[in-house]
Amino acid sequence: MKVKGLNTMCYAYRKCSDVKVEEHFYTHSLEVAECIENSWELEGVKRKVKKIYGVDEKLVGDFVVLAGLLHDIGKIDEGYQKKCINNCTEFPNHYTLSAMLALRLGYEVNELGLSPDNIESILNRLLQDQIPIGHESIGYLYLALVVFPILLHHYAQIRSEYSILNAKSLKPTLKPSSECIYTLTKIISDAKRLVSEKTSIEILNILTRNLGEEIQLSVIPLSRLLHMGATSMISKHITMLIECAVGIVNMCDGRIASKNRSLKGAKNTSLKLM
C-alpha cells in the first residue's frame, strides 16, 4: 500500500539483513482491519450475536474491526520503535499493552458502562454469560469482541499462557513514538470508513485526543479469565464468541503479515502518508 505525502518510520516489523524486510504500521493495521471487514467469517459472528443478545449487526462488526485495527497498537510505544533503527522483529508483550489501551478507551465511552470500579463484576458476569439482552449488553460485548481478542491474538506463540499475566512488569503507560503519532492519526482517519456506529467512531475520536501525550493504561484482571477457563466456568456462548473473534483477527493478521513480509512484499514497502 502506498500513500502519497510525508515519509513515515513507524514499523510493525523490520528486519535488516541482505534483503531488508519492512512492514509499516499504517499498512499492517489498516489492511488487517480491511481484511476483517471483508471476511465471510465476520458475517457469521454478527448474525450469532444478534440472535443471542439482540445487538445490531453493524456494531458487532465494528467491534471486531476495531480489534483488528488496534491489535498491534502497543507497538507504537517509543521503547519498541527505538529498536526499529536496527531490527524490530519481536515486540514482547505488545498484545498486553494493546489490550490495556483498548480497555482504557472503553472506560471513556459512557454508552459501554465500563469503569475500573465495575470491571471485576462485569467480567465475572460476562464469563458466566449473565449478560443483559439488548443495548445494555454492548459493554460486555466490547470486552468479548475487542479487548480479549487483542489480548489473546498471540496465544499460539506464547510459551506459557500465564506469561500474559506479566502486566506487573509493564509500565502503566504507553508513550507513542513521535514517528508514529502522525501515522496513527492517519490510520484513525482512514479507518472511519470501515466503521459506521456512533460508539465505534467515539472510540477512535478518544484515541485521537490522547495521541499527543503519554497515555495511561488500564489494568485488566487477567487472572480471572484464565482461572475461570481452567475450571470450565466460562459460558459456551462467550467462549465461542471470543474464540471466533480471536480466530478472525489471527487469520487476517497472519495473512497480511505474510503478504507484506515476503520478499516480493519487501520490494514494495516504501510508504508515504498524506
SULCOR-V80986 format. One record per residue. N is the residue number from 1. RES is the residue in three letters. D_CENTER is the distance of its C-alpha to the mean C-alpha in whole Angstrom. Layout:
n,res,d_center
N,RES,D_CENTER
N,RES,D_CENTER
This chain:
n,res,d_center
1,MET,20
2,LYS,23
3,VAL,23
4,LYS,26
5,GLY,26
6,LEU,25
7,ASN,24
8,THR,21
9,MET,21
10,CYS,17
11,TYR,16
12,ALA,13
13,TYR,16
14,ARG,20
15,LYS,23
16,CYS,26
17,SER,29
18,ASP,32
19,VAL,29
20,LYS,27
21,VAL,23
22,GLU,21
23,GLU,17
24,HIS,16
25,PHE,13
26,TYR,14
27,THR,15
28,HIS,12
29,SER,9
30,LEU,11
31,GLU,13
32,VAL,10
33,ALA,10
34,GLU,13
35,CYS,14
36,ILE,12
37,GLU,14
38,ASN,17
39,SER,17
40,TRP,20
41,GLU,18
42,LEU,16
43,GLU,19
44,GLY,20
45,VAL,17
46,LYS,18
47,ARG,22
48,LYS,21
49,VAL,20
50,LYS,22
51,LYS,25
52,ILE,24
53,TYR,23
54,GLY,24
55,VAL,21
56,ASP,21
57,GLU,19
58,LYS,18
59,LEU,16
60,VAL,15
61,GLY,14
62,ASP,12
63,PHE,10
64,VAL,9
65,VAL,9
66,LEU,6
67,ALA,4
68,GLY,5
69,LEU,6
70,LEU,3
71,HIS,2
72,ASP,6
73,ILE,7
74,GLY,9
75,LYS,11
76,ILE,12
77,ASP,14
78,GLU,18
79,GLY,19
80,TYR,17
81,GLN,18
82,LYS,22
83,LYS,22
84,CYS,21
85,ILE,24
86,ASN,25
87,ASN,23
88,CYS,19
89,THR,18
90,GLU,17
91,PHE,14
92,PRO,15
93,ASN,13
94,HIS,10
95,TYR,8
96,THR,10
97,LEU,10
98,SER,6
99,ALA,6
100,MET,10
101,LEU,9
102,ALA,7
103,LEU,10
104,ARG,12
105,LEU,11
106,GLY,12
107,TYR,16
108,GLU,17
109,VAL,17
110,ASN,20
111,GLU,20
112,LEU,17
113,GLY,20
114,LEU,18
115,SER,19
116,PRO,20
117,ASP,23
118,ASN,22
119,ILE,19
120,GLU,21
121,SER,23
122,ILE,20
123,LEU,18
124,ASN,22
125,ARG,23
126,LEU,19
127,LEU,20
128,GLN,23
129,ASP,23
130,GLN,25
131,ILE,23
132,PRO,25
133,ILE,25
134,GLY,24
135,HIS,23
136,GLU,23
137,SER,20
138,ILE,17
139,GLY,16
140,TYR,16
141,LEU,14
142,TYR,11
143,LEU,11
144,ALA,12
145,LEU,10
146,VAL,6
147,VAL,7
148,PHE,9
149,PRO,7
150,ILE,4
151,LEU,8
152,LEU,10
153,HIS,9
154,HIS,11
155,TYR,14
156,ALA,16
157,GLN,17
158,ILE,17
159,ARG,21
160,SER,21
161,GLU,18
162,TYR,20
163,SER,18
164,ILE,15
165,LEU,18
166,ASN,18
167,ALA,17
168,LYS,20
169,SER,21
170,LEU,18
171,LYS,19
172,PRO,17
173,THR,16
174,LEU,14
175,LYS,17
176,PRO,16
177,SER,18
178,SER,20
179,GLU,20
180,CYS,16
181,ILE,17
182,TYR,19
183,THR,16
184,LEU,13
185,THR,16
186,LYS,17
187,ILE,13
188,ILE,13
189,SER,16
190,ASP,16
191,ALA,13
192,LYS,15
193,ARG,17
194,LEU,15
195,VAL,14
196,SER,18
197,GLU,18
198,LYS,19
199,THR,16
200,SER,13
201,ILE,15
202,GLU,16
203,ILE,12
204,LEU,12
205,ASN,16
206,ILE,15
207,LEU,13
208,THR,15
209,ARG,18
210,ASN,16
211,LEU,16
212,GLY,20
213,GLU,20
214,GLU,19
215,ILE,16
216,GLN,17
217,LEU,14
218,SER,14
219,VAL,15
220,ILE,14
221,PRO,17
222,LEU,16
223,SER,20
224,ARG,20
225,LEU,18
226,LEU,19
227,HIS,23
228,MET,23
229,GLY,22
230,ALA,24
231,THR,27
232,SER,26
233,MET,25
234,ILE,22
235,SER,23
236,LYS,23
237,HIS,21
238,ILE,18
239,THR,18
240,MET,18
241,LEU,16
242,ILE,13
243,GLU,14
244,CYS,15
245,ALA,11
246,VAL,10
247,GLY,13
248,ILE,12
249,VAL,9
250,ASN,11
251,MET,14
252,CYS,12
253,ASP,11
254,GLY,14
255,ARG,16
256,ILE,15
257,ALA,15
258,SER,18
259,LYS,20
260,ASN,19
261,ARG,20
262,SER,23
263,LEU,27
264,LYS,27
265,GLY,23
266,ALA,24
267,LYS,27
268,ASN,25
269,THR,23
270,SER,24
271,LEU,22
272,LYS,23
273,LEU,22
274,MET,24
